[in-house]
């Protein structure tokens, strides 16, 4: 996400490196390249032009700080304006009402049904809600079945009415059922079309009038670029929705929709879909996104993801084992599982400042730890607890059992021992000696 834009902006800022001060000439050259980078990222032309004009005015009005170089000043100004362009602050979903009624709108293929499941999962796990999914798409073949599958994946019930082709009545009945059975969040998945039409607009407006939703979210496929922005505008004129959801931001998207949509419809982006899994949904934070676009990483989001998987009691037990030098392969495997729960390894690495660029051409997916896990799973329980038992013959057996080679097993054992030593030093407060690599 945003890889090309990030690289282009980095090249633009290099024009100011080595410059002693900011001038009309070097700012003009830099911002011409910035505007070209935004347009290539599929940002609306008027927005790109206005953005660079605002940055130019602020840059030329800056008093040069002796501790900063012109390129650093420009990065700071662009960062602030990118944050402002995307909305400035995170805007949370409205969860008032009992039950909270959330209406999901968008074109066919935008990812509404998958998002509905992700949102149900998000509300259940992070907000402590008891959600009910509502199958309001009665036209698309297998749409109801798809929602049922999604509901099963997140263990959330789905309200359907077999044979009923009236989505307005279905939505009203679902809200009534939620009140009767104690569900405190109702997520209504509505029908989409391949293009906007009058019949579709009348229907979703009728559903809105019937259930009076507390929150209307418009789902946009970010891969469609400026078409997504135009669709968002037309829907907003008819629905006056509360927020936007950008799906498929993990794909080969240029990011223009994320940068343009707030300015065009004046509605906040509330969520972004970052993968196919049901937990691959993030609240949208403009400042954090600006950080990532400019290669500054996103440490806050990384820490939040870690905390979601963090068990304080387990951490205390682990710390005691490390202090006693009892950290073993079973613990190592447990830590790998915790990291995998946090999400895609490459995405996580991209949240670390400077790592996004370094990871660009590396093929890292959810199978990144497959070889390590196979090796550890081929060890006996005693071997995992007591790595010193791993002599030559045992290592050969483990290599054969895991489909790897003896050098790969040796490398893992060596890395594990070095990791264990470093952990012991860190917990004992000793200074780590950097080994001579020559």
PyMOL commands that set and color helices and strands:
alter all, ss='L'
color gray80, all
select helices_A, chain A and resi 3-14+24-40+45-61+70-85+112-126+143-154+167-181+198-211+222-224+226-239+256-265+286-293+299-308+312-323+329-341+345-350+355-359+370-377+381-385+387-389+392-402+406-428
alter helices_A, ss='H'
color red, helices_A
select strands_A, chain A and resi 100-105+131-136+158-159+185-190+215-221+243-247+269-273+281-283
alter strands_A, ss='S'
color yellow, strands_A
deselect
rebuild
show_as cartoon
